[in-house]
Amino acid sequence: MSDDPTTNIEEKYQTKPTIETILERINALDERLGVRLDRIESEVKLTHSELYALRADFTELKGAIKEHFALVKS
């Protein structure tokens, strides 16, 4: 390789074009975010199912309280 400044810079310094580097970084970021979003989605689904269970418990408790007070009034 010569020290001629007109030599192909990419070959001389083994650099990549900027757009390729940026796209690689975006792709790497996309992969990490995908994993995080999947984890968040599973947590949301778990929380959602726990909320439905809690609602069912409150409905059952409400019915038991009404029944209790109905018996007390009689």
C-alpha positions as CSV (number, residue, x, y, z in Angstrom):
1,M,0.0,0.0,0.0
2,S,1.4,3.4,-0.9
3,D,1.3,6.6,1.2
4,D,-0.4,8.4,-1.7
5,P,-3.3,10.5,-0.2
6,T,-5.3,9.7,-3.3
7,T,-5.4,6.0,-2.5
8,N,-8.8,4.6,-1.7
9,I,-9.3,5.7,1.9
10,E,-11.6,2.8,2.7
11,E,-9.0,0.3,1.6
12,K,-6.2,2.2,3.3
13,Y,-7.9,2.7,6.7
14,Q,-10.4,-0.1,6.5
15,T,-13.3,2.3,7.3
16,K,-16.9,1.7,6.6
17,P,-19.2,4.3,5.1
18,T,-21.0,6.2,7.8
19,I,-24.5,5.1,6.8
20,E,-23.6,1.4,7.1
21,T,-22.2,2.0,10.6
22,I,-25.4,3.9,11.6
23,L,-27.6,1.2,10.2
24,E,-25.7,-1.5,12.1
25,R,-26.1,0.5,15.3
26,I,-29.9,1.0,14.7
27,N,-30.3,-2.7,14.1
28,A,-28.4,-3.6,17.3
29,L,-30.6,-1.1,19.2
30,D,-33.7,-2.6,17.6
31,E,-32.8,-6.1,18.8
32,R,-32.2,-4.9,22.4
33,L,-35.5,-2.9,22.4
34,G,-37.4,-5.9,21.0
35,V,-36.3,-8.0,24.0
36,R,-37.2,-5.3,26.4
37,L,-40.6,-4.8,24.8
38,D,-41.3,-8.5,25.0
39,R,-40.5,-8.5,28.7
40,I,-42.7,-5.5,29.3
41,E,-45.5,-7.2,27.3
42,S,-45.3,-10.3,29.5
43,E,-45.4,-8.2,32.7
44,V,-48.4,-6.3,31.4
45,K,-50.3,-9.6,30.6
46,L,-49.4,-10.9,34.1
47,T,-50.7,-7.7,35.7
48,H,-53.8,-7.8,33.6
49,S,-54.6,-11.3,34.7
50,E,-53.9,-10.4,38.4
51,L,-56.3,-7.5,38.0
52,Y,-59.1,-9.8,36.8
53,A,-58.5,-12.1,39.7
54,L,-58.7,-9.2,42.1
55,R,-61.9,-8.0,40.5
56,A,-63.4,-11.6,40.9
57,D,-62.3,-11.6,44.6
58,F,-64.0,-8.2,45.2
59,T,-67.2,-9.4,43.5
60,E,-67.2,-12.5,45.7
61,L,-66.5,-10.4,48.8
62,K,-69.3,-8.0,47.9
63,G,-71.7,-10.9,47.5
64,A,-70.7,-12.4,50.9
65,I,-71.1,-9.0,52.6
66,K,-74.6,-8.5,51.1
67,E,-75.6,-12.0,52.2
68,H,-74.2,-11.4,55.7
69,F,-76.1,-8.2,56.2
70,A,-79.2,-9.7,54.7
71,L,-79.1,-12.5,57.3
72,V,-78.4,-10.0,60.1
73,K,-81.5,-7.9,59.2
74,S,-83.7,-11.0,59.3
